[in-house]
Amino acid sequence: MTAPIIAFTDAGGLPAISEVGGKGYSLLRLSREHFPVPPGFVLTTRFFEPWARRVRQCEAWKAFLAAAPGDMATAAAALPPLAEALAFDADQARLVAEALDGLGQWRLFAVRSSSPEEDLASASFAGGYETILGATRDTMERAVRRAFGSCLNPRVFVYKRQHGFDISQARIAVVIQAQIDADVAGVGFSLDPLTNDYDLAVFNANWGLGETVVSGLATPDQFTVDKVTGEVVETVLGAKETSYWLLPDGGTTERADDRHDEATLSPDQLREMTATLSRIEALYQCPMDIEWAWHGGRFSLLQARPITAWLPLPEEILTAPGAPRALFMDATLAIQGIQEPLSVMGQDFLAVFFRRAARRLLGDDAIVDPGHGLVRPAGGRLYSCLSFLFTMADPEGFAAFIDNMDAMVGDILREADLAPYRRLPKPAFLNHLIPRLLAHVPGLPLRNIAAALAPEHAAARYHPKVEAALAAMAAHREDGQGLADAADRLCGAFLELLVDVLATPLLVGILAKSRLRRLFAARAASDPTVADDLTHIDQALPHNITIDMGLALYGVAEAFREAGLADAASIDRCLLAGDAPPEAARAVAAWRDFQDRFGFRGPRELDLAAPRYRDAPEMLCKQVVALAALPEGGDTPRTIQQRSIERRLAAHARLERTARAMGVPAHAEYGLLYRLVEHFGGYRENHKYYLVKVIALVRERALEAGRSLARAGRLDDAREVFDLTLADLDRALGDPSLDARALGAANTAFLRRLGRVEAFPHVVDSRGRILRPKSRPAKAGELSGQGVSPGTVSGPVKVLRTPDEKPLLPGDILVARATDPGWTPLFVNAAAIVLEVGGMLQHGSLVAREYGKPCVAGVLDATRLLRDGEPVEVDGSWGRVRRLDPPPS
């Protein structure tokens, strides 16, 4: 068992964190690595076992443990006084006296609580525990009692509950350390906490002791240092309103200091501190936060802990410190609106797909440095290398293009200094990009021209070709090859379908709509009615597979309502328990038809690991219940669709009159363009629908293998198969001795590091620096974004992180970070939609326009700033969300 007291300089291995706490463990480790740590020792949790035993015997402690979660804070308020009755026994007093004698002539000491859960990579407990400065030998027992008592503080228990720690133990260690009589002190970070830049160290400093910096009692100086060169890149002098100083006989005093305009640290001091901080970071292999002090020209390290709030990047997209940086866009957000990290197998499948796509469209030598490819799956995300893109496209032009998907990325690219990110050499194959592309997609231009000249004929041939291709894909799934080979073959088959069939209606529809906008650009600039008509002309088009999915789900709900079974219990019994009465036969048949057509879809559907509707039907049951509750004759998917059709036809009639007034050529061109939009505009999401079908085929086979491994006891759950790569799974199936659990654990190590990342950045560079847009001007009480679906609506906010988190009632304002097709049914009840991520062509924007619902995208921090029930007005025309006064009670 570990000794009750451990000196910093004791020989031997390091004790367990559970015995010395996070702070004590770190100081012991740093001292033994010869960092400039002042001498000291740790009173271990064993030292405090007599005190902890007395606390556990108290009625207040027993009442606290028995309290309901809602009463926890109240019950915890009775605990701190328990510490006041504690005192050293004879053994404790003797051990502390001997340890203090071992520190020689030091007269003053810092006493710090050191919790077993504190200063970990996953939790800091910042401000939760006590530090007592300037303690003397005479006041030591009182200081230790106060430090121990902080483990009974109600705010500590609240923090523990929030972060999943056990609250049934009152365990603490205490660090006693020689007190540095600091001339200047403060904190340091081994990355820039605001930008996440790995190559910058940031220091805050004030005169005297560091407590004024740690506790926020004074505005400190701030210094930013380049860790690679050691140069100070920015100095911001703080007001340094007050400072704390040691008293010779113990304790501290507060006083003003008139050196407000003088920098607390010199460049030489900052270089020494940066070098030390970099060594600590290398030792811990993660960004670090330190407390430090200078006295008499000597630097002392008082504490070091991992930084908990930072964004780690996968090695695949990192560049070396000081090397030219590359700039990346998170395509998982910008294009797909996926917030959670992709699974290991999901990422691996997409890597297979994008490699196949590059070869199919551009040739084998188009596979460039993987860190700089157009799309790079890495670290649970899809990163698109903007630096590589800038070798072939102008950033300003790309910003205008990406506005349609993620307006925030567009703003960042227009506002940022992109010069450091435009240093990649242009790949040779880009010199002949168009000829090369045409050579690898022979026939596509001719097919596009033929479809433009005879759209009815092209549309008639579309579905038979698709069905034939899907039959061929299903055969690939069962071809007896390993899963990695089968996935590669399926990706190849899908790309053939994309090039030979899907691309023509997609491209012709997009180009026709683009040309329509240019045809009426001058009129739209001066006449808002024309601009609105150009939006409506793209609504309620045939063959929109996502809207068809919403209508099909409503058909299920409608059938339940007609059968008199619209309550949640009846619907759950019929669809989840399989206990359907005869009158539910039509509803169950509609449900089965929905599952046949759309059961392979679901939220986050591009990830192999994401559950599908057929796997987890409960995801849809709540939405069926909500749809069944819609009153007949009110706003239903069918009535909304019909209104959209009428709105499109009315817009078409007005635009035709406008085109006729513009002259015969314009009128003739408009007629052709509208025919193309009407025939092909609805196909814009079909390519994703069929790609998700391919993903579902691979997912089914992976789950079959996962169930086999689980039956053999090699996995705990079949779903753990998605922690493996495709090749890993093939190896595991072929080699019974392979430890599939260990392999999955190793594969997911980086994903576990992402557990504390609440929101992934839209744009980040290869040294971790997060680029953000400048604050957009907004009036008081308003949030601003990009209006992507016109109209103005008021209603109560409903913030959702997942589509099935809680009910979205008719009239609610849906507020979400982003949406994908799995969110489509919610748009029926939503009065309006507010999204943090998105642009004119993002999924949520498209569906909002189809349903005629106002939508504002690119609203920074909307899910944090808005609260459930808060009344707001959403203006989808001007991109504003205005807070309203709550209704009178």
Backbone hydrogen bonds, N-H to C=O, Kabsch-Sander energy under -0.5 kcal/mol:
donor,donor_aa,acceptor,acceptor_aa,energy
6,I,42,V,-2.2
8,F,40,G,-2.7
10,D,7,A,-1.6
19,E,16,A,-1.8
20,V,16,A,-1.4
21,G,17,I,-2.9
22,G,115,S,-3.0
24,G,20,V,-0.7
25,Y,21,G,-2.6
26,S,22,G,-2.0
27,L,23,K,-2.2
28,L,24,G,-2.5
29,R,25,Y,-2.5
30,L,26,S,-2.8
31,S,27,L,-2.4
32,R,28,L,-2.1
33,E,29,R,-1.0
34,H,31,S,-1.6
35,F,30,L,-2.3
37,V,35,F,-2.7
41,F,176,I,-2.6
42,V,6,I,-2.7
43,L,174,V,-3.5
44,T,4,P,-2.3
44,T,42,V,-0.8
45,T,19,E,-2.4
48,F,44,T,-1.0
49,E,46,R,-1.4
52,A,48,F,-2.9
53,R,49,E,-2.5
54,R,50,P,-1.7
55,V,51,W,-2.1
56,R,52,A,-2.3
57,Q,53,R,-1.0
58,C,55,V,-1.5
62,K,58,C,-1.8
63,A,59,E,-2.6
64,F,60,A,-2.0
65,L,61,W,-2.3
66,A,62,K,-1.5
67,A,63,A,-0.7
67,A,64,F,-1.0
71,D,68,A,-1.6
72,M,69,P,-1.2
75,A,71,D,-2.4
76,A,72,M,-2.6
77,A,73,A,-1.1
77,A,74,T,-0.5
78,A,75,A,-1.3
79,L,76,A,-2.0
82,L,79,L,-2.4
83,A,79,L,-0.5
83,A,80,P,-1.5
84,E,80,P,-0.5
84,E,81,P,-0.8
85,A,81,P,-0.5
85,A,82,L,-0.9
86,L,83,A,-1.6
93,A,89,D,-2.6
94,R,90,A,-2.2
95,L,91,D,-2.5
96,V,92,Q,-2.4
97,A,93,A,-2.2
98,E,94,R,-2.5
99,A,95,L,-2.1
100,L,96,V,-2.5
101,D,97,A,-2.3
102,G,98,E,-1.5
103,L,100,L,-1.4
104,G,101,D,-1.6
106,W,103,L,-1.0
109,F,135,A,-2.2
110,A,177,Q,-3.2
111,V,132,I,-3.0
112,R,110,A,-0.5
112,R,175,V,-2.8
113,S,130,E,-2.5
114,S,173,A,-3.1
118,E,115,S,-1.1
119,D,124,S,-0.6
120,L,117,E,-0.5
120,L,123,A,-2.3
128,G,125,F,-2.8
129,Y,125,F,-0.6
132,I,111,V,-3.3
133,L,131,T,-0.5
135,A,109,F,-2.8
140,M,136,T,-0.6
140,M,137,R,-0.6
143,A,139,T,-2.2
144,V,140,M,-2.9
145,R,141,E,-2.5
146,R,142,R,-2.0
147,A,143,A,-2.4
148,F,144,V,-3.0
149,G,145,R,-2.4
150,S,146,R,-0.9
150,S,147,A,-0.7
151,C,148,F,-1.9
152,L,149,G,-1.9
153,N,150,S,-1.4
156,V,153,N,-1.1
157,F,153,N,-1.4
158,V,154,P,-2.2
159,Y,155,R,-2.1
160,K,156,V,-2.6
161,R,157,F,-2.6
162,Q,158,V,-2.3
163,H,159,Y,-1.6
164,G,161,R,-1.0
165,F,160,K,-2.6
171,R,169,Q,-0.8
173,A,114,S,-1.8
174,V,43,L,-2.3
175,V,112,R,-3.4
176,I,41,F,-2.8
177,Q,110,A,-2.6
177,Q,175,V,-0.5
178,A,39,P,-3.2
179,Q,108,L,-2.4
182,A,180,I,-1.8
183,D,294,W,-3.5
184,V,294,W,-1.3
185,A,206,N,-2.3
186,G,292,W,-1.7
187,V,204,N,-1.6
188,G,290,I,-2.1
189,F,202,V,-2.7
190,S,288,M,-2.4
192,D,197,D,-1.9
196,N,192,D,-2.9
198,Y,767,R,-2.9
200,L,197,D,-1.1
201,A,225,V,-2.8
202,V,189,F,-2.0
203,F,223,F,-2.6
204,N,187,V,-2.1
205,A,221,D,-1.8
206,N,185,A,-2.3
208,G,183,D,-2.4
209,L,244,Y,-2.8
212,T,209,L,-0.8
213,V,210,G,-1.0
214,V,210,G,-2.5
215,S,211,E,-2.6
216,G,213,V,-0.7
217,L,212,T,-1.8
218,A,212,T,-1.4
221,D,205,A,-2.6
222,Q,236,V,-2.8
223,F,203,F,-2.5
224,T,234,E,-2.7
225,V,201,A,-3.0
226,D,231,E,-3.1
227,K,199,D,-2.6
227,K,225,V,-0.7
228,V,199,D,-0.6
230,G,226,D,-2.8
233,V,224,T,-2.1
233,V,231,E,-0.7
234,E,224,T,-1.5
236,V,222,Q,-2.9
237,L,235,T,-0.5
240,K,219,T,-2.6
243,S,255,R,-1.7
245,W,253,T,-2.6
247,L,251,G,-2.3
250,G,247,L,-2.0
251,G,134,G,-2.0
253,T,245,W,-2.6
255,R,243,S,-2.6
260,H,258,D,-0.8
262,E,259,R,-1.1
270,L,266,S,-2.4
271,R,267,P,-2.2
272,E,268,D,-2.1
273,M,269,Q,-2.5
274,T,270,L,-2.5
275,A,271,R,-2.4
276,T,272,E,-2.2
277,L,273,M,-2.8
278,S,274,T,-2.4
279,R,275,A,-1.9
280,I,276,T,-2.1
281,E,277,L,-2.4
282,A,278,S,-2.2
283,L,279,R,-2.0
284,Y,280,I,-2.4
285,Q,281,E,-1.8
286,C,281,E,-1.0
289,D,305,R,-3.0
290,I,188,G,-2.6
291,E,303,Q,-2.0
292,W,186,G,-2.1
293,A,300,S,-2.1
294,W,184,V,-2.8
295,H,298,R,-2.1
298,R,295,H,-1.5
300,S,293,A,-2.8
301,L,36,P,-2.9
302,L,291,E,-2.4
302,L,300,S,-0.6
303,Q,291,E,-1.4
305,R,289,D,-2.4
307,I,287,P,-2.5
310,W,308,T,-1.1
317,I,314,P,-1.6
318,L,314,P,-0.5
318,L,315,E,-1.0
319,T,766,S,-1.6
323,A,320,A,-2.2
328,F,764,V,-2.8
329,M,384,S,-2.7
330,D,762,H,-2.6
331,A,329,M,-1.3
331,A,382,L,-2.2
332,T,382,L,-1.0
333,L,330,D,-0.8
334,A,330,D,-2.6
335,I,331,A,-2.2
336,Q,331,A,-1.3
337,G,333,L,-1.1
338,I,332,T,-3.1
339,Q,337,G,-0.5
342,L,380,G,-3.1
344,V,722,F,-0.5
345,M,722,F,-2.3
347,Q,343,S,-2.6
348,D,344,V,-2.2
349,F,345,M,-2.7
350,L,346,G,-1.9
351,A,347,Q,-2.0
352,V,348,D,-2.1
353,F,349,F,-2.6
354,F,350,L,-2.7
355,R,351,A,-2.2
356,R,352,V,-2.4
357,A,353,F,-2.7
358,A,354,F,-2.4
359,R,355,R,-2.1
360,R,356,R,-3.0
361,L,357,A,-2.6
362,L,358,A,-2.4
363,G,358,A,-0.8
363,G,359,R,-1.2
366,A,363,G,-1.8
367,I,364,D,-1.4
368,V,366,A,-1.0
372,H,369,D,-2.7
373,G,370,P,-0.9
376,R,383,Y,-4.1
378,A,381,R,-2.4
381,R,378,A,-1.7
383,Y,376,R,-2.6
383,Y,381,R,-0.6
384,S,329,M,-3.0
385,C,373,G,-1.6
385,C,383,Y,-0.5
386,L,327,L,-1.8
386,L,384,S,-1.0
387,S,327,L,-1.4
389,L,385,C,-2.0
390,F,386,L,-2.7
391,T,388,F,-1.4
392,M,389,L,-2.0
393,A,389,L,-1.5
398,F,394,D,-2.5
399,A,395,P,-2.6
400,A,396,E,-1.8
401,F,397,G,-1.8
402,I,398,F,-3.2
403,D,399,A,-1.3
404,N,401,F,-1.5
405,M,402,I,-1.8
406,D,402,I,-3.5
407,A,838,G,-2.6
409,V,406,D,-0.6
410,G,406,D,-1.5
411,D,407,A,-2.2
412,I,408,M,-2.4
413,L,409,V,-2.5
414,R,410,G,-1.7
415,E,411,D,-1.8
416,A,412,I,-2.4
418,L,416,A,-0.9
421,Y,418,L,-1.6
422,R,419,A,-1.6
430,L,427,P,-1.6
431,N,428,A,-1.8
432,H,429,F,-0.9
433,L,430,L,-1.3
436,R,432,H,-2.2
437,L,433,L,-3.0
438,L,434,I,-2.7
439,A,435,P,-2.1
440,H,436,R,-1.4
441,V,437,L,-0.9
444,L,441,V,-1.7
447,R,443,G,-2.6
448,N,444,L,-2.4
449,I,445,P,-2.2
450,A,446,L,-2.7
451,A,447,R,-2.4
452,A,448,N,-2.0
453,L,449,I,-2.0
454,A,450,A,-2.3
458,A,454,A,-2.1
459,A,455,P,-2.7
460,A,456,E,-1.9
461,R,457,H,-1.3
462,Y,458,A,-0.7
462,Y,459,A,-0.7
463,H,459,A,-0.7
465,K,461,R,-1.3
466,V,462,Y,-2.0
467,E,463,H,-2.6
468,A,464,P,-2.0
469,A,465,K,-2.0
470,L,466,V,-2.5
471,A,467,E,-2.1
472,A,468,A,-1.7
473,M,469,A,-2.0
474,A,470,L,-2.4
475,A,471,A,-1.5
476,H,472,A,-1.6
477,R,473,M,-1.7
478,E,474,A,-0.9
478,E,475,A,-0.6
479,D,476,H,-1.5
486,A,482,G,-2.7
487,A,483,L,-2.9
488,D,484,A,-1.9
489,R,485,D,-2.5
490,L,486,A,-2.7
491,C,487,A,-2.5
492,G,488,D,-2.2
493,A,489,R,-2.6
494,F,490,L,-2.7
495,L,491,C,-2.4
496,E,492,G,-1.9
497,L,493,A,-2.1
498,L,494,F,-2.9
499,V,495,L,-2.7
500,D,496,E,-2.9
501,V,497,L,-2.2
502,L,497,L,-2.2
503,A,498,L,-2.9
506,L,502,L,-1.6
507,L,503,A,-3.2
508,V,504,T,-2.8
509,G,505,P,-2.3
510,I,506,L,-2.2
511,L,507,L,-3.0
512,A,508,V,-2.3
513,K,509,G,-2.2
514,S,510,I,-2.4
515,R,511,L,-2.5
516,L,512,A,-2.2
517,R,513,K,-1.9
518,R,514,S,-1.9
519,L,515,R,-2.5
520,F,516,L,-1.7
521,A,518,R,-1.0
524,A,520,F,-3.1
525,A,521,A,-1.8
526,S,522,A,-0.9
526,S,523,R,-0.6
527,D,523,R,-1.8
530,V,527,D,-0.8
531,A,527,D,-1.5
532,D,528,P,-2.5
533,D,529,T,-2.3
534,L,530,V,-2.0
535,T,531,A,-1.0
536,H,532,D,-2.4
537,I,533,D,-2.1
538,D,535,T,-1.2
539,Q,536,H,-1.9
544,N,541,L,-0.8
545,I,543,H,-1.1
548,D,544,N,-2.4
549,M,545,I,-1.5
550,G,546,T,-1.6
551,L,547,I,-2.3
552,A,548,D,-2.4
553,L,549,M,-2.2
554,Y,550,G,-2.0
555,G,551,L,-1.9
556,V,552,A,-1.4
557,A,553,L,-1.9
558,E,554,Y,-3.2
559,A,555,G,-1.9
560,F,556,V,-1.9
561,R,557,A,-2.4
562,E,558,E,-2.4
563,A,559,A,-1.4
564,G,561,R,-1.5
565,L,560,F,-2.8
571,I,567,D,-2.2
572,D,568,A,-2.7
573,R,569,A,-2.2
574,C,570,S,-2.3
575,L,571,I,-2.6
576,L,572,D,-2.6
577,A,572,D,-1.6
579,D,573,R,-2.6
580,A,578,G,-0.8
584,A,581,P,-2.0
585,A,582,P,-1.9
588,V,584,A,-2.8
589,A,585,A,-2.4
590,A,586,R,-2.3
591,W,587,A,-2.3
592,R,588,V,-2.6
593,D,589,A,-2.3
594,F,590,A,-2.3
595,Q,591,W,-2.6
596,D,592,R,-2.4
597,R,593,D,-2.0
598,F,594,F,-3.6
599,G,595,Q,-1.7
601,R,598,F,-2.1
605,E,602,G,-1.0
607,D,604,R,-2.2
608,L,606,L,-0.6
610,A,607,D,-1.5
613,Y,601,R,-2.5
614,R,599,G,-2.3
615,D,612,R,-0.6
616,A,612,R,-2.6
619,M,616,A,-2.3
620,L,617,P,-1.6
621,C,617,P,-1.4
622,K,618,E,-1.0
624,V,620,L,-2.6
625,V,621,C,-2.5
626,A,622,K,-2.2
627,L,623,Q,-2.6
628,A,624,V,-2.7
629,A,625,V,-1.2
630,L,627,L,-1.4
634,G,631,P,-1.9
636,T,634,G,-1.0
640,I,636,T,-3.0
641,Q,637,P,-2.3
642,Q,638,R,-2.5
643,R,639,T,-2.4
644,S,640,I,-2.3
645,I,641,Q,-2.3
646,E,642,Q,-2.4
647,R,643,R,-2.6
648,R,644,S,-2.6
649,L,645,I,-2.7
650,A,646,E,-2.2
651,A,647,R,-2.4
652,H,648,R,-2.6
653,A,649,L,-2.1
654,R,650,A,-2.1
655,L,651,A,-2.8
656,E,652,H,-2.3
657,R,653,A,-1.9
658,T,654,R,-2.3
659,A,655,L,-2.8
660,R,656,E,-2.4
661,A,657,R,-1.9
662,M,658,T,-0.9
662,M,659,A,-0.5
663,G,660,R,-1.2
667,H,663,G,-2.3
668,A,664,V,-2.6
669,E,665,P,-2.6
670,Y,666,A,-2.5
671,G,667,H,-2.0
672,L,668,A,-1.8
673,L,669,E,-2.7
674,Y,670,Y,-2.9
675,R,671,G,-1.7
676,L,672,L,-2.0
677,V,673,L,-2.6
678,E,674,Y,-3.0
679,H,675,R,-2.2
680,F,676,L,-2.8
681,G,676,L,-0.5
681,G,677,V,-2.3
683,Y,680,F,-1.7
684,R,681,G,-1.0
685,E,682,G,-0.6
686,N,683,Y,-1.5
687,H,683,Y,-0.5
689,Y,685,E,-1.8
690,Y,686,N,-2.3
691,L,687,H,-1.8
692,V,688,K,-2.6
693,K,689,Y,-1.3
694,V,690,Y,-1.8
695,I,691,L,-2.4
696,A,692,V,-2.4
697,L,693,K,-1.9
698,V,694,V,-2.1
699,R,695,I,-2.8
700,E,696,A,-2.5
701,R,697,L,-1.7
702,A,698,V,-2.5
703,L,699,R,-2.8
704,E,700,E,-2.0
705,A,701,R,-2.0
706,G,702,A,-2.5
707,R,703,L,-2.8
708,S,704,E,-1.8
709,L,705,A,-2.3
710,A,706,G,-2.4
711,R,707,R,-2.5
712,A,708,S,-1.5
713,G,710,A,-1.6
714,R,709,L,-2.7
715,L,709,L,-0.9
720,E,717,D,-1.8
721,V,718,A,-1.8
722,F,719,R,-1.6
723,D,720,E,-2.0
724,L,721,V,-1.6
729,L,725,T,-2.2
730,D,726,L,-1.9
731,R,727,A,-2.4
732,A,728,D,-2.8
733,L,729,L,-2.5
734,G,730,D,-1.6
735,D,731,R,-1.5
738,L,735,D,-2.0
740,A,738,L,-1.2
743,L,739,D,-2.0
744,G,740,A,-2.4
745,A,741,R,-2.6
746,A,742,A,-2.3
747,N,743,L,-2.4
748,T,744,G,-1.8
749,A,746,A,-1.0
752,R,748,T,-2.2
753,R,749,A,-1.1
754,L,750,F,-0.8
754,L,751,L,-0.8
755,G,752,R,-1.5
756,R,753,R,-0.6
757,V,754,L,-2.0
758,E,756,R,-0.8
763,V,771,L,-0.6
764,V,328,F,-2.3
765,D,769,R,-2.3
766,S,326,A,-2.2
768,G,765,D,-1.9
770,I,195,T,-3.4
771,L,763,V,-1.8
771,L,769,R,-0.5
782,E,779,K,-2.0
783,L,881,V,-2.8
785,G,879,G,-2.5
786,Q,857,A,-3.5
787,G,785,G,-0.5
788,V,786,Q,-0.6
788,V,855,C,-2.3
789,S,855,C,-1.4
793,V,874,V,-2.0
795,G,872,V,-2.1
797,V,870,E,-1.8
798,K,813,I,-2.5
800,L,798,K,-0.5
800,L,815,V,-2.5
805,E,802,T,-1.5
809,L,807,P,-0.6
811,G,829,N,-2.3
812,D,809,L,-2.4
813,I,796,P,-3.4
814,L,812,D,-0.7
814,L,832,A,-2.2
815,V,798,K,-2.4
816,A,834,V,-2.3
823,W,820,D,-2.6
824,T,821,P,-1.5
826,L,823,W,-1.6
827,F,823,W,-0.6
827,F,824,T,-1.7
828,V,825,P,-1.1
830,A,826,L,-1.7
831,A,812,D,-3.2
832,A,812,D,-0.8
833,I,854,P,-2.4
834,V,814,L,-3.0
835,L,856,V,-2.6
836,E,816,A,-1.6
837,V,817,R,-2.5
840,M,403,D,-0.8
841,L,404,N,-7.5
842,Q,404,N,-0.8
842,Q,839,G,-1.1
846,L,842,Q,-2.2
847,V,843,H,-2.5
848,A,844,G,-2.2
849,R,845,S,-2.2
850,E,846,L,-2.2
851,Y,847,V,-2.4
852,G,848,A,-0.5
852,G,849,R,-0.7
853,K,848,A,-3.0
855,C,789,S,-2.1
856,V,833,I,-2.1
857,A,786,Q,-2.6
859,V,835,L,-2.4
860,L,858,G,-1.0
862,A,859,V,-1.7
864,R,861,D,-0.9
865,L,861,D,-2.6
866,L,862,A,-2.2
869,G,797,V,-3.1
870,E,867,R,-2.1
872,V,795,G,-2.4
873,E,882,R,-2.9
874,V,793,V,-3.3
875,D,873,E,-0.6
875,D,880,R,-3.2
876,G,791,G,-3.1
876,G,874,V,-0.7
877,S,791,G,-0.5
879,G,875,D,-1.2
880,R,875,D,-1.8
881,V,783,L,-2.8
882,R,873,E,-3.1
883,R,781,G,-3.2
883,R,881,V,-0.5
884,L,871,P,-2.7
